[in-house]
Every structure is written in C-alpha cells, then in structure tokens.
Amino acid sequence: MSHAFAELVAPGKIGTMQLRNRMAVTAMGVSFAEPDGVCGDRIRAYHEAQARGGAGLIITGAAGVSWPVGGVQRDQIAVSEDRHLPGMTALAEAVHAHGAKLAFQLHNGGPVGLLDMLAGRPVWVPSVPEPSQPDTFESFLPEELASSAYSKIASVDFREIPLAEIERTVRDFAAAAERVKRSGADGIEIHGGHGYILSSFLSPKSNRRTDAYGGPLENRARLLLEVIAAIRAAVGREFPVWVKIDAREVGKQGGITIEDAVALAKMVEAAGVDAITVTAYHDTDRGKLHSASHTPHEPAVNLPFAARIKAAVGIPVIASGRIEPAVGNAAIASGQVDFITMGRKLLADPDLPRKIMENRPDEIRQFFFFYTWISEIYTHEAARCAVNPELGFEHQTAPLAAGTPRHIVVIGGGPGGMEAARRLDAAGHRVTLLEQGKRLGGTLRFAALAYEANERLLDWLRRRVEGSRIDVRLETRATVELVRSLGPDDVIVATGAQRGLPPIPGADLPHVFSGDDMRALMLGEDTAEVKRKAGLLTRLATKVGATTGISDNLDFIRKATRQWMPFGQRIVIIGGELVGLELAEFLNERGREITVVDEIPRFGKGLSVLRRMRLRDELLEHGVVLQPEASEIRIEEAAVRFRDHSGADQAVPADHVIVARGAAADLDVADQLKAAGFAVHTVGDCQGVGYIEGAMRNAANAAAAISAVSG
C-alpha cells in the first residue's frame, strides 16, 4: 500500500548530511536555555522530545554568535564562548540518540538586539533607522506593557556599524561555526533573515550605506557572503552549511523583493552553501503584519516564493510557514521544494513526524492559530503552547502511568473535561465522563463556530474520547447521588463558567442576548431564553436544526449564516475581551454593522498578543467600531447609550445587543461534591475564566496529580 505522505517520509540529503525524512523543526525562539546562554536540561529535553517524535532535522532557535551582544530574547542559546560547548554537545548527543540530526542556527540580532537595548549598549545597524510611528503596542494590554521588556527601554543608541565591528562580527560567526562542529552537531543554518544583522544589510530599506556594503545587491550581500566564506574556512567544505533568507519584506515599501531574493539565492549557492531556507519578514511598525511573514496566518503563503527560488538554484530548498503535511508532501512531489519545516505544529505535538511516518495523521494533536508561543517573545517570557501544557516542561514531566488504576468521574464534556478524561484513560485509569448536553464540546463548540481554527482542537478531542475506553454518558446531569452510585476514587469537575447577564440597565429587554443565548441560538439548543427572545421562525429553525442534527455540522452553520441569521443589521456587542471580539469578527463577516463597547481601556484580553494585533487591525479595516473606556452603558429599545473615552455622550442604533461579558467561576457542583466527602479536582472555567489554554493546562495538572497518587 502506498504511503499517503510518501515524499515527506522519504530520506533526504543536505550536503553530506543524510536525513531520515523531509520534516524539519524550524528554528523558533522559545527561551528555554539558561540565563547565560548555556544549553541546559530544559532546552535539551525540549529538543529531545522532537527527536523522539520523529523529526528528521532539528534546527535550534537563534544562537547568538556574539552573545550577549546582538541577543534578541531572554534565555536564548549562545554559542559565543567555549564554555557553551558542553551544553551544545549534550544537546547533540540527546538528539542523536533518537535518530535525528541537529543544526544550530547562527545569528546576531543587530537592529533588533533587545539585550543590547536593555543593557544600554550600542545597537549596531547598517544605517540609523528613519523615524517611524509603530502601532504595534496599541494592542498590548496595560499589564503586558508593564511587564514587557520593551517598557524598560528608555532610549536606543542606534549606531552605524563601522568596518572594524563588521570584521569582528564575521570572525564571531566563524568562531561559533567551528564551535558547532566541535560540539558534534550536524550542520549550521546562517540566519540571513528577519531583520537581524545580515538581513538588515540585505534590505535596501534599512541599508542606505554608500560604502562597499551599501547600494546595489552585490554590495548589500557582501556581509552575508563574507560570513559564508569565513564559516566555510572554519568548518571545511564537507560540513553542512546553509542560509535562511527572506523571500520578501511584506508591507515594507522599498524593502526586499522576490527578485532580490532570487538573485541572492544564486549568490549564496555560488558561495558554497548546501541549501537555502526560505522565510519572509515584514514592516514591524504594523501590528497585523507580524502574522503575515515568517509566522503567517495565511496557509502556505510563502510556498510560491520558495518555489521561485527553487527554480533558480540547484541546491535543496527548505520551505516554512503554516504548511500542512498534505500540502508539503505535494510541494515536494511537484519539485517546488525539497524539505518542509514545521514550527507551531511541532510545539503542539512533537510526535507529529512519527505519526506521519506511521500513517496516523488523525492522531496528530491539532493546534489553532492563537500565536501563544511567539507572543511570549513580545512579553519577554518563555514559550507556551495553548494545547500542549508540557511544552517547556519536558525535563520535569514523566509519562503518566497508573500504578494502581483508579476510577475517575469527570463532570463536563468541554475541552477541559475531554482532555482530562483522555489523559487519565491513556494512563490506565477507568474513566466515566458525564455531560448534561446532547453532545461533547461545551463552549468549545461555539468558539469553533466563531473562530474556525478552534474546530481542529474540538475534532481532535472528540476523536480521542470516542476512540478510548472512556464511558461517556450524554444528557446526564451530575448529582451527588449519581456520583455516589458510581463510587469514584476522584472526581474532576469541568462544568464551565457561570455566564449570567451583568447588571446593565436594559439587559432584560427582549432584543438583548447573553453569550449563552447566542450559543443556544446558533447551535440549535432550544432554551427558555431563546423561546422568550426569538421569533417563531427562529424557534422553528432551531428546532429543525436540533432534530435533524444539522446543528452538529459547524461548517454548515457557518455557510448557512452567511445567507440568513436571526439578527438585525445593526448589532452592539457589550464586551471587548476574546469572546466579544471573535463574535464581532463572525458577525461582521456576515454583513452586520458592529460596534463593540466596554469599560476596559484595551480590548482583547484572552487573546495572545499577535492574535490580538491581527484581529484588532482586521476589525478596524472592515468597519467595526471599537469603543473602549466607555462608561454609563445602558441599553434602550433601539440604541445603546454610553459616554465614550473623551466624555462625549454616544447613542449607537441597535437592532440587537449581545452581552459578551459577565462570565465568572462557578464552583457550586464542586462544592456540593466536596461537602459530600469526594476528592474533587477543578478544571477549566469553573474555577475562573482561563479560556482554552487554561482548561488544557488544568486538565494536564489534574491528571498528573491523580496518577501521582495512584503510583
């Protein structure tokens, strides 16, 4: 039988380096090294999990060749001194133990050298940057701004890098490369993109020099070519060396173009590199563009540019940027590229390559594009993953295994309940899952309707539960008597938050819907409030949807609601956090005029920084009106009245009003069970709103605690 991913699983070769497949871990800054740049237990265990998971090649995050000079984030890898060698060697050995190959990505941050800015050192640049007015920080919440490293920078001392410093930088790259070879690693990726020192020279926008390093492309490429030559002299012709370049600078007028990139690719091939990794950069002054280049929101957006470069050179081309396995497989088969790197996918599931090799793609833990890990770079924190709580804690996490299997009752079939149940089942425990609704998913079903990427996680969790030994009991309300009759050793309560309407004047009017009303209405749940507030046609549609099962098909609902929805044209959403903004996006895409009002100063709590940047900009681009810092909000029959941030009275016409706030912890069920003597663990929003990431993390912690007791 032919393999569904025959090209991805086929062996590959970069220079003299033989790889077991064509799937590589792209370089990602995760801040898992030690504070002094040493590769310690944490980053070693992180990369070892990827090697164990089947990746053919692992490329480290940016490793500073002049560290701390040119450092771009806390706890990044450094390869600038011999004292870093033991950790590098231990990392290489850990990766090799599982059949993967390891490459260090060498870089100097140059213009974006955050550590230089924090320390007050000169920030070396090809040319002093022109003044700009970035909108990036407009998306930060006050608490994020307060904790961000960027808020601690009083001023930046940009200096045009002199020739002596250029020569030192070249020497640093060469010395670091020789160190990588001595460590026992298998290759080197030179980071020539993302606004770091090498790409800042390559960009005509940031390089306005008039000496031998500025002007035409052959001059702007001089520094990169000198680095390649120095590294080759240090490691020899047989050691695999390749370069990562920007295919373009998105949204940056006068920046790198694909024509520049193709010409550069020919130059670096002639200089003796063994492959080219294709990425992209962007205008960093514009928030939305931070998810439009190297970490794109649009699937496979960089692939056509990689194909252009592949057509121009004779060495392997490595593609990156939200490429699904099937798309990557087809791209290799058609000769567009030779290797596919994955980032976010492997943070969510480091075992993805092995599951691909074993033809088990349905078992891959899905992620949704919440940009959690990369947003942590902006707030100067270590990486996290919304769906993989073990990320960054692999060195502390032992596989769950039940010493003495226990019987666990899980109450609630939302993301937290399903995740806890499937983890406990996999550890060997007997699990009974009680869900009072007709189907699994909880609020994740509505979240998946509003933001389609969430459905990937919903489907994965459902499949894991359905394919397990878990005793699932739908339409079952958990009472003390029922739980007592089941005789569990432990109980996990994952019943979700309480979502009543907050005390807003006019909230009881018939055209006002709560978040729960919206969920019931859109998913075919015929509740008392829907009956009271919705018209006959809507109630009939709800009933038909529930009876026929159409409301189970979220894709059908998404399409159908583009044709008809039980809402008027003008909608005011009260609530500017995650739920309110995603609702605004959903309704705006269906032609409604949306105004979002809230008392909070910045919208988007619950969204990661990058997701918030993108969503905020897109809402404004599409005419959604955002009104933060509103006060004296009240709802009337035909309008919502409030005082805006400037103190002016506003009256926004509203055919319907949706109140998307007021969620709070709901520990009633947990408290009743505790009072009855049960060992109770709470998971998810019932203990305080933490959204999907909080539910998944709570579930992992609860499962680990129960298994630890059983051992």
TILUM-816189 format. One record per residue (C-alpha): residue in one letter; z negated, y negated, x negated. Coordinates in steps of 0.25 Angstrom, whole numbers, always signed. Each point is the difference from the previous one (the first is absolute). Last residue first. Example, Ala and Ser with C-alpha at 12.3 -4.5 7.8 and 13.67 -1.06 7.14 Angstrom:
<atoms>
<S; <-29; +4; -55>>
<A; <-2; +14; +6>>
</atoms>
This chain:
<atoms>
<G; <-168; -21; -6>>
<S; <-1; -3; +14>>
<V; <-7; -14; -3>>
<A; <+12; -4; -9>>
<S; <+10; +4; +11>>
<I; <-7; -9; +10>>
<A; <+0; -12; -9>>
<A; <+14; +2; -5>>
<A; <+5; +1; +15>>
<A; <-8; -13; +3>>
<N; <+6; -7; -12>>
<A; <+14; +4; +3>>
<A; <-1; -4; +14>>
<N; <-6; -14; -3>>
<R; <+11; -3; -10>>
<M; <+11; +4; +11>>
<A; <-7; -8; +10>>
<G; <-2; -12; -9>>
<E; <+15; +0; -4>>
<I; <+4; +1; +15>>
<Y; <-8; -12; +5>>
<G; <-14; -3; -6>>
<V; <-6; -5; +13>>
<G; <-15; +3; +0>>
<Q; <-7; +13; +2>>
<C; <+9; +5; +12>>
<D; <+12; -5; -8>>
<G; <+1; +12; -9>>
<V; <-10; +11; -3>>
<T; <-15; +3; +4>>
<H; <-7; +12; -5>>
<V; <-11; +7; +9>>
<A; <-10; +11; -2>>
<F; <-4; +3; +14>>
<G; <-14; -2; +5>>
<A; <+3; -5; +14>>
<A; <-3; -14; -4>>
<K; <+10; +1; -11>>
<L; <+10; +4; +11>>
<Q; <-3; -11; +9>>
<D; <+1; -10; -12>>
<A; <+14; +6; -4>>
<V; <+5; -2; +14>>
<D; <-5; -14; +2>>
<L; <+4; -4; -14>>
<D; <+11; -10; +4>>
<A; <+4; -10; -11>>
<A; <+8; -12; +5>>
<A; <+13; -4; +4>>
<G; <+1; -14; +6>>
<R; <+14; -4; -4>>
<A; <+14; +2; +6>>
<V; <-1; -8; +13>>
<I; <+14; +0; +6>>
<V; <+4; -11; +9>>
<H; <+11; +1; +10>>
<D; <+10; -11; +6>>
<A; <-6; -10; -10>>
<P; <+3; -15; -2>>
<V; <-7; -5; -12>>
<A; <-10; -12; +3>>
<Q; <-5; -7; -13>>
<D; <-10; -10; -2>>
<A; <+0; -6; -14>>
<G; <-11; +2; -10>>
<S; <+8; +2; -12>>
<H; <-2; +15; +0>>
<D; <+4; +1; +14>>
<R; <-9; -2; +13>>
<F; <+3; +10; +10>>
<R; <+6; +3; +14>>
<V; <+8; +13; +4>>
<A; <+9; -2; +11>>
<A; <+5; +4; +14>>
<E; <-12; +6; +7>>
<E; <-10; -6; -10>>
<I; <-6; +6; -13>>
<R; <-10; -8; -9>>
<I; <-1; -2; -15>>
<E; <-10; -11; -4>>
<S; <+4; +1; -14>>
<A; <+13; +4; -8>>
<E; <-1; +2; -15>>
<P; <+12; +7; -1>>
<Q; <+12; -2; +9>>
<L; <+13; +8; -4>>
<V; <+12; -3; +8>>
<V; <+11; +12; +0>>
<G; <+13; -6; -3>>
<H; <+7; +12; -7>>
<E; <-2; -6; -14>>
<L; <-14; -3; +3>>
<L; <-3; +15; +4>>
<E; <+8; +4; -13>>
<D; <-8; -9; -9>>
<R; <-13; +6; +5>>
<L; <+4; +14; +0>>
<R; <+5; -1; -14>>
<M; <-12; -6; -6>>
<R; <-9; +8; +9>>
<R; <+6; +13; -6>>
<L; <-2; -5; -14>>
<V; <-14; -4; +2>>
<S; <-4; +13; +8>>
<L; <-2; -2; +15>>
<G; <-14; +2; +6>>
<K; <-2; -15; +1>>
<G; <+14; -7; +3>>
<F; <-2; -14; +4>>
<R; <-8; -11; -8>>
<P; <-10; -10; +5>>
<I; <-5; +9; +12>>
<E; <-1; -7; +14>>
<D; <+12; +8; +5>>
<V; <+13; -3; +7>>
<V; <+13; +8; -2>>
<T; <+12; -6; +8>>
<I; <+12; +9; +4>>
<E; <+13; -2; +7>>
<R; <+5; +13; +4>>
<G; <+13; +6; -5>>
<R; <-4; +15; -2>>
<E; <-1; -3; -15>>
<N; <-10; -10; +3>>
<L; <-9; +10; +8>>
<F; <-1; +9; -12>>
<E; <-2; -11; -10>>
<A; <-11; -6; +8>>
<L; <-6; +13; +3>>
<E; <-1; +2; -15>>
<L; <-6; -13; -2>>
<G; <-11; +2; +11>>
<V; <-4; +14; -5>>
<L; <-1; -5; -15>>
<E; <-8; -12; +3>>
<G; <+4; -13; +7>>
<G; <-6; +2; +14>>
<I; <+4; -6; +13>>
<I; <+14; +3; +3>>
<V; <+8; -9; +9>>
<I; <+12; +5; +6>>
<R; <+12; -7; +6>>
<Q; <+12; +8; +6>>
<G; <-8; +8; +10>>
<F; <-5; +14; -3>>
<P; <+2; +14; +7>>
<M; <+10; +3; -11>>
<W; <+15; +3; +2>>
<Q; <+12; +2; -10>>
<R; <-6; -1; -13>>
<T; <-12; +8; +6>>
<A; <+9; +12; +1>>
<K; <+3; +1; -14>>
<R; <-14; -1; -5>>
<I; <-4; +10; +12>>
<F; <+10; +10; -4>>
<D; <-5; -1; -15>>
<L; <-14; +2; +5>>
<N; <+3; +13; +7>>
<D; <-13; +4; +7>>
<S; <+3; -10; +11>>
<I; <+12; +8; +4>>
<G; <-10; +12; +4>>
<T; <+6; +1; +14>>
<T; <-13; -3; +7>>
<A; <-6; -11; -10>>
<G; <+13; -7; +0>>
<V; <+2; +1; +15>>
<K; <-14; -5; +3>>
<T; <+2; -12; -10>>
<A; <+14; -3; +7>>
<L; <-7; +0; +13>>
<R; <-11; -9; -4>>
<T; <+10; -9; -6>>
<L; <+8; -1; +13>>
<L; <-13; -2; +8>>
<G; <-5; -12; -8>>
<A; <-10; +1; -11>>
<K; <-14; -6; +0>>
<R; <-8; +8; +9>>
<K; <+7; +13; -3>>
<V; <+0; -2; -15>>
<E; <-15; -3; +1>>
<A; <-3; +13; +7>>
<T; <+8; +8; -10>>
<D; <+13; +7; +1>>
<E; <+4; +3; -15>>
<G; <+15; -1; -2>>
<L; <+0; -4; -14>>
<M; <+4; -14; +1>>
<L; <-10; -3; +12>>
<A; <-12; +7; -6>>
<R; <+2; -6; -14>>
<M; <+1; -14; +6>>
<D; <-12; +2; +9>>
<D; <-8; +5; -12>>
<G; <+4; -13; -8>>
<S; <-4; -8; +12>>
<F; <+9; -6; +10>>
<V; <+0; -13; +8>>
<H; <+10; -2; +11>>
<P; <-11; +4; +11>>
<L; <-10; -11; -5>>
<D; <-13; +6; -5>>
<A; <+2; -7; -14>>
<G; <-1; -14; +7>>
<P; <-10; -5; -10>>
<I; <-1; +9; -12>>
<P; <-12; +9; -1>>
<P; <+6; +11; -8>>
<L; <+8; +11; +8>>
<G; <-5; +14; -4>>
<R; <+5; +8; -11>>
<Q; <-11; +9; -4>>
<A; <+4; +7; -13>>
<G; <+5; +14; -3>>
<T; <-6; +14; +4>>
<A; <-1; +6; -14>>
<V; <-13; +7; +1>>
<I; <-2; +12; -9>>
<V; <-10; +10; +4>>
<D; <-7; +10; -10>>
<D; <-5; +14; +1>>
<P; <+7; +2; +14>>
<G; <-6; +8; +12>>
<L; <+12; -2; +10>>
<S; <-10; +0; +12>>
<R; <-7; -12; -7>>
<V; <+13; -7; -1>>
<L; <+2; +2; +15>>
<E; <-14; -4; +4>>
<V; <+0; -13; -9>>
<T; <+13; -4; +6>>
<A; <+14; +0; -6>>
<R; <+11; -3; +10>>
<T; <+11; +10; +0>>
<E; <+14; -3; +4>>
<L; <+5; +7; -13>>
<R; <-7; +11; -7>>
<V; <+5; +3; -14>>
<D; <-6; +13; -7>>
<I; <+4; -3; -14>>
<R; <+7; +12; -7>>
<S; <+11; -8; -5>>
<G; <+15; -3; +2>>
<E; <-3; -9; +12>>
<V; <-10; -8; -8>>
<R; <+9; -2; -12>>
<R; <+12; -3; +9>>
<R; <-8; -11; +8>>
<L; <-5; -6; -13>>
<W; <+15; -1; -5>>
<D; <+5; -5; +13>>
<L; <-10; -12; +1>>
<L; <+2; -3; -15>>
<R; <+15; -2; +2>>
<E; <-2; -7; +13>>
<N; <-7; -11; -8>>
<A; <+13; -5; -5>>
<E; <+4; -4; +14>>
<Y; <-9; -11; +1>>
<A; <-3; -3; +15>>
<L; <+2; +14; +5>>
<A; <-7; +6; -12>>
<A; <-12; -9; +2>>
<F; <+0; +5; +15>>
<R; <+0; +14; -4>>
<L; <-10; -3; -11>>
<T; <-10; -5; +10>>
<G; <-3; +15; +4>>
<G; <+10; +10; -6>>
<L; <-2; +13; +7>>
<R; <+5; +2; +14>>
<K; <-6; +1; +14>>
<G; <-12; -9; -3>>
<Q; <-14; +5; -1>>
<E; <+1; +6; -14>>
<L; <-9; +11; -5>>
<L; <+3; +6; -13>>
<T; <-7; +13; -3>>
<V; <+0; +4; -15>>
<R; <-4; +13; -7>>
<H; <-1; -4; -15>>
<G; <+9; +6; -11>>
<A; <+3; -13; -8>>
<A; <+13; -1; +6>>
<D; <-7; +0; +14>>
<L; <-9; -11; -5>>
<R; <+12; -9; -5>>
<R; <+7; +2; +13>>
<A; <-11; -4; +8>>
<A; <-4; -12; -8>>
<E; <+15; -5; +0>>
<M; <+1; +3; +15>>
<G; <-13; -7; +4>>
<G; <+3; -12; -9>>
<P; <+15; -2; +5>>
<G; <-4; +1; +15>>
<G; <-4; +13; +6>>
<G; <-15; -3; +3>>
<I; <-12; +9; +0>>
<V; <+0; +10; -12>>
<V; <-9; +12; +2>>
<I; <-3; +7; -14>>
<H; <-4; +15; -1>>
<R; <-4; +2; -14>>
<P; <+6; +9; -11>>
<T; <-9; +4; -11>>
<G; <+5; -5; -13>>
<A; <+11; -8; +6>>
<A; <+10; -5; -9>>
<L; <+5; -14; -2>>
<P; <+7; -2; -13>>
<A; <-9; -9; -10>>
<T; <+2; -15; +0>>
<Q; <-6; -8; -11>>
<H; <+11; -1; -10>>
<E; <+10; -1; +12>>
<F; <-7; -12; +4>>
<G; <+12; -10; -2>>
<L; <+7; +5; +12>>
<E; <-9; +10; +7>>
<P; <+0; -8; +13>>
<N; <+15; +3; +2>>
<V; <+5; -6; +13>>
<A; <-3; -15; -2>>
<C; <+2; +1; -15>>
<R; <-9; -8; -10>>
<A; <+3; -7; -13>>
<A; <-10; -6; -9>>
<E; <-3; -15; +4>>
<H; <+5; -13; -5>>
<T; <+3; -6; +14>>
<Y; <+15; +0; -3>>
<I; <+0; +13; -7>>
<E; <-8; +6; +12>>
<S; <+12; -4; +9>>
<I; <+8; +10; -8>>
<W; <-8; +12; +5>>
<T; <-1; -4; +14>>
<Y; <+15; -3; +2>>
<F; <-2; +4; +15>>
<F; <+14; +7; +0>>
<F; <-5; +13; +7>>
<F; <-3; +12; -7>>
<Q; <+3; +15; +3>>
<R; <-7; +12; -6>>
<I; <+11; +9; -3>>
<E; <-1; +13; +8>>
<D; <+13; -2; +7>>
<P; <+7; +0; -13>>
<R; <-4; +15; -3>>
<N; <+13; +5; -8>>
<E; <-9; +5; -12>>
<M; <+6; -11; -9>>
<I; <-2; -10; +10>>
<K; <-14; +4; +2>>
<R; <-2; +0; -15>>
<P; <+6; -14; -1>>
<L; <-9; -6; +11>>
<D; <-13; +6; -6>>
<P; <-4; -15; -4>>
<D; <-1; -3; +15>>
<A; <-3; -14; +4>>
<L; <+1; -6; -14>>
<L; <+12; +9; -2>>
<K; <+7; -7; +12>>
<R; <-4; -14; -5>>
<G; <+7; +2; -13>>
<M; <+12; +9; -1>>
<T; <+11; +1; -11>>
<I; <+13; +6; +3>>
<F; <+9; +5; -12>>
<D; <+15; +1; -2>>
<V; <+6; -11; +8>>
<Q; <+13; -2; +8>>
<G; <+6; +13; -3>>
<S; <+2; +5; +14>>
<A; <-11; +11; -1>>
<I; <-10; -10; -7>>
<A; <+2; -9; +12>>
<A; <-1; +11; +10>>
<N; <-13; +5; -6>>
<G; <-6; -14; +0>>
<V; <+3; -2; +14>>
<A; <-6; +13; +4>>
<P; <-12; -3; -8>>
<E; <-2; -14; +6>>
<I; <+3; -11; -9>>
<R; <-10; -12; +1>>
<G; <+4; -7; -13>>
<S; <+4; +7; -13>>
<A; <+12; +6; -7>>
<I; <+1; +6; -14>>
<V; <+14; -1; -6>>
<P; <+4; +10; -11>>
<I; <+10; -4; -11>>
<G; <+15; -2; +1>>
<V; <+0; -15; +6>>
<A; <+7; -8; +9>>
<A; <+0; +9; +13>>
<K; <-15; +2; -2>>
<I; <-2; -15; +1>>
<R; <+7; -2; +13>>
<A; <-7; +13; +5>>
<A; <-13; -7; -4>>
<F; <+4; -12; +8>>
<P; <+3; +9; +12>>
<L; <-14; +6; -1>>
<N; <-8; -12; +0>>
<V; <-1; -1; +15>>
<A; <-4; +14; +2>>
<P; <-9; -3; +12>>
<E; <-3; -14; +3>>
<H; <-14; -4; -3>>
<P; <+2; +0; -15>>
<T; <-10; +1; -11>>
<H; <+9; -4; -12>>
<S; <+8; -10; +9>>
<A; <-3; -4; +14>>
<S; <-15; +2; +2>>
<H; <-4; -12; -8>>
<L; <+12; -8; +6>>
<K; <-8; -3; +13>>
<G; <-10; -8; -8>>
<R; <+10; -10; -6>>
<D; <-5; -6; -13>>
<T; <+2; +13; -7>>
<D; <+16; -1; +1>>
<H; <+3; +14; -2>>
<Y; <+2; +12; -10>>
<A; <+8; +13; +0>>
<T; <+0; +14; -5>>
<V; <+10; +9; -7>>
<T; <-5; +10; -11>>
<I; <+10; +1; -11>>
<A; <+1; +13; -9>>
<D; <+1; +4; -15>>
<V; <+0; -13; -6>>
<G; <+9; -2; -13>>
<A; <+3; -15; -1>>
<A; <+14; +3; +7>>
<E; <-7; +5; +12>>
<V; <-9; -13; +0>>
<M; <+13; -8; -1>>
<K; <+7; +7; +11>>
<A; <-12; -1; +9>>
<L; <+0; -15; -3>>
<A; <+14; -2; +6>>
<V; <-4; +8; +12>>
<A; <-13; -8; +2>>
<D; <+7; -13; -2>>
<E; <+10; +4; +11>>
<I; <-11; +4; +9>>
<T; <-6; -14; -1>>
<I; <-12; -5; -8>>
<G; <-5; -14; +5>>
<G; <+7; -13; +3>>
<Q; <-5; +0; +14>>
<K; <-12; +10; +1>>
<G; <+1; +7; +14>>
<V; <+0; +13; -6>>
<E; <+1; +1; -15>>
<R; <+11; +10; -3>>
<A; <+2; +14; -6>>
<D; <-13; -2; -8>>
<I; <-1; +9; -12>>
<K; <-9; +12; -5>>
<V; <+4; +5; -14>>
<W; <+0; +14; -6>>
<V; <-5; +7; -12>>
<P; <+0; +15; -3>>
<F; <-4; +3; -14>>
<E; <+13; +6; -8>>
<R; <+5; -13; -6>>
<G; <-13; -4; -7>>
<V; <-14; -4; +4>>
<A; <-2; -13; -8>>
<A; <+15; -4; -2>>
<R; <+3; +3; +14>>
<I; <-11; -9; +4>>
<A; <+4; -12; -8>>
<A; <+15; +2; +5>>
<I; <-5; +0; +14>>
<V; <-9; -12; -2>>
<E; <+11; -8; -6>>
<L; <+9; +3; +11>>
<L; <-10; -5; +10>>
<L; <-2; -13; -8>>
<R; <+15; -2; -1>>
<A; <+3; +2; +15>>
<R; <+0; -15; +3>>
<N; <+9; -2; -12>>
<E; <+10; +10; +5>>
<L; <-1; -5; +14>>
<P; <+4; -14; -4>>
<G; <-10; -11; -2>>
<G; <-13; +3; -7>>
<Y; <-6; +9; -11>>
<A; <+9; -6; -11>>
<D; <-5; -14; +3>>
<T; <+2; -9; +13>>
<R; <-11; +6; +8>>
<R; <+1; -1; +16>>
<N; <-5; +14; +2>>
<S; <-8; +1; +14>>
<K; <+12; -2; +9>>
<P; <+10; +6; -10>>
<S; <-8; +13; +1>>
<L; <+1; +9; -13>>
<F; <-11; -7; -7>>
<S; <-10; +1; +12>>
<S; <+5; +15; +0>>
<L; <-6; +3; -13>>
<I; <-13; -8; +1>>
<Y; <-3; +5; +14>>
<G; <+7; -5; +12>>
<H; <+1; +14; +7>>
<G; <+10; +6; -10>>
<G; <+2; +5; -14>>
<H; <-11; +10; -1>>
<I; <+3; +9; -11>>
<E; <-2; +14; +4>>
<I; <-4; +9; -11>>
<G; <+0; +16; -1>>
<D; <-7; +13; -2>>
<A; <-14; -3; -3>>
<G; <-7; +7; -12>>
<S; <-8; -12; -3>>
<R; <+7; -2; -13>>
<K; <+13; -4; +8>>
<V; <-8; -10; +8>>
<R; <-6; -6; -12>>
<E; <+14; -2; -6>>
<A; <+4; -7; +13>>
<A; <-12; -9; -1>>
<A; <+4; -4; -14>>
<A; <+14; -3; +4>>
<F; <-4; -8; +12>>
<D; <-10; -8; -8>>
<R; <+10; -3; -11>>
<V; <+9; -6; +10>>
<T; <-11; -8; +6>>
<R; <-3; -5; -14>>
<E; <+14; -5; -2>>
<I; <+0; -7; +13>>
<E; <-13; -7; -4>>
<A; <+6; -5; -13>>
<L; <+12; -5; +7>>
<P; <-8; -8; +9>>
<I; <-3; +3; +15>>
<E; <+1; -12; +9>>
<R; <-14; -2; +4>>
<F; <-7; +1; +14>>
<D; <-14; -4; +0>>
<V; <-5; +3; +14>>
<S; <-11; -7; +7>>
<A; <-13; +2; +7>>
<I; <+2; +15; +2>>
<K; <-11; +7; +8>>
<S; <+7; -1; +13>>
<Y; <+11; +9; -6>>
<A; <-11; +11; -3>>
<S; <-1; +2; +15>>
<S; <-14; +1; +6>>
<A; <+0; -14; +7>>
<L; <+14; +1; +4>>
<E; <-2; +14; +6>>
<E; <-12; -5; +8>>
<P; <+8; -12; +5>>
<L; <+11; +9; +4>>
<F; <+13; -1; -8>>
<S; <+13; -2; +8>>
<E; <+1; -15; -5>>
<F; <-2; +5; -14>>
<T; <+15; +4; -1>>
<D; <+6; -13; +5>>
<P; <+4; -5; -14>>
<Q; <+3; -15; -3>>
<S; <+7; +0; -13>>
<P; <+0; -8; -13>>
<E; <+10; +5; -11>>
<P; <-5; +11; -9>>
<V; <-1; -3; -15>>
<S; <+11; +7; -7>>
<P; <+0; +14; -6>>
<V; <-14; +2; +4>>
<W; <-13; +3; -8>>
<V; <-13; -3; +8>>
<P; <-10; -7; -10>>
<R; <-14; +6; +1>>
<G; <-10; -6; +11>>
<A; <-6; +14; +2>>
<L; <+4; +1; +14>>
<M; <+14; -5; -2>>
<D; <+2; +10; -12>>
<L; <-5; +12; +9>>
<L; <+9; -4; +11>>
<G; <+12; +1; -10>>
<V; <+11; -4; +11>>
<P; <+9; -8; -10>>
<G; <-1; +10; -11>>
<G; <-5; +13; +6>>
<N; <+3; +9; -13>>
<H; <+5; +14; +3>>
<L; <+1; +14; -4>>
<Q; <+1; +11; +11>>
<F; <-6; +13; -6>>
<A; <+8; +13; +3>>
<L; <-6; +13; +4>>
<K; <+6; +13; +2>>
<A; <-4; +10; +11>>
<G; <-4; +15; -2>>
<H; <-14; +0; +5>>
<A; <-7; +1; -13>>
<H; <+10; -11; -5>>
<V; <-6; -11; +9>>
<A; <-14; +3; -6>>
<E; <+5; +1; -14>>
<A; <+7; -14; +2>>
<L; <-13; -6; +5>>
<A; <-9; +5; -11>>
<T; <+10; -5; -10>>
<M; <+0; -14; +6>>
<G; <-15; +0; +1>>
<P; <-1; +4; -15>>
<L; <+11; -11; -4>>
<H; <-7; -13; +6>>
<R; <-8; -2; -12>>
<D; <+13; -1; -8>>
<E; <+3; -13; +7>>
<S; <+10; -7; +9>>
<V; <+2; +12; +10>>
<A; <-8; -6; +12>>
<I; <+0; +6; +14>>
<Q; <-5; -10; +11>>
<D; <-14; -2; +4>>
<R; <+2; -14; +5>>
<Q; <+14; -5; +2>>
<V; <+11; -7; -7>>
<G; <-3; +1; -15>>
<G; <+9; -8; -8>>
<V; <-10; -2; -11>>
<P; <-11; +11; +2>>
<W; <+8; +7; -4>>
<S; <+12; -2; -9>>
<V; <+7; +13; +4>>
<G; <-6; +0; +14>>
<A; <+3; +13; +8>>
<A; <+7; -3; +13>>
<G; <-3; +12; +10>>
<T; <+2; +14; -6>>
<I; <+13; +7; +2>>
<I; <-1; +15; +5>>
<L; <+12; +9; -1>>
<G; <+3; +13; +7>>
<A; <-10; -2; +11>>
<G; <-6; +13; +5>>
<G; <-13; -3; +7>>
<R; <-8; +4; -13>>
<A; <+7; -11; -7>>
<Q; <-4; -10; +10>>
<A; <-14; +5; +0>>
<E; <+0; -1; -15>>
<H; <+4; -15; +2>>
<Y; <-12; -3; +8>>
<A; <-10; +9; -8>>
<R; <+5; -7; -13>>
<I; <-2; -14; +6>>
<R; <-14; +3; +4>>
<D; <-4; +7; -12>>
<G; <+3; -10; -10>>
<C; <+13; -7; -5>>
<V; <-5; -11; -8>>
<G; <+4; -14; +4>>
<D; <-14; -7; -4>>
<P; <-4; +0; +15>>
<E; <+3; +15; +1>>
<A; <+13; +4; +7>>
<F; <+1; +2; +15>>
<S; <+6; -14; +3>>
<V; <+11; +6; +9>>
<G; <+13; -7; -6>>
<M; <+11; +9; +4>>
<A; <+11; +6; -9>>
<T; <+8; +9; +9>>
<V; <-4; +15; +1>>
<A; <+13; +8; -3>>
<M; <+8; +10; +9>>
<R; <+13; +6; -7>>
<N; <-6; +13; -3>>
<R; <-6; +9; -11>>
<L; <+3; -11; -11>>
<Q; <+6; +2; -14>>
<M; <-2; -12; -9>>
<T; <+11; -1; -11>>
<G; <+7; -12; +6>>
<I; <-5; +1; +15>>
<K; <+3; +13; +5>>
<G; <-1; +6; +14>>
<P; <-4; +13; +7>>
<A; <+4; +2; +14>>
<V; <-10; -2; +11>>
<L; <+5; -14; +5>>
<E; <+14; +5; +0>>
<A; <-3; +13; +8>>
<F; <-8; -7; +11>>
<A; <+3; +8; +12>>
<H; <+1; +12; -9>>
<S; <+11; +10; +2>>
<M; <-4; +14; +6>>
</atoms>
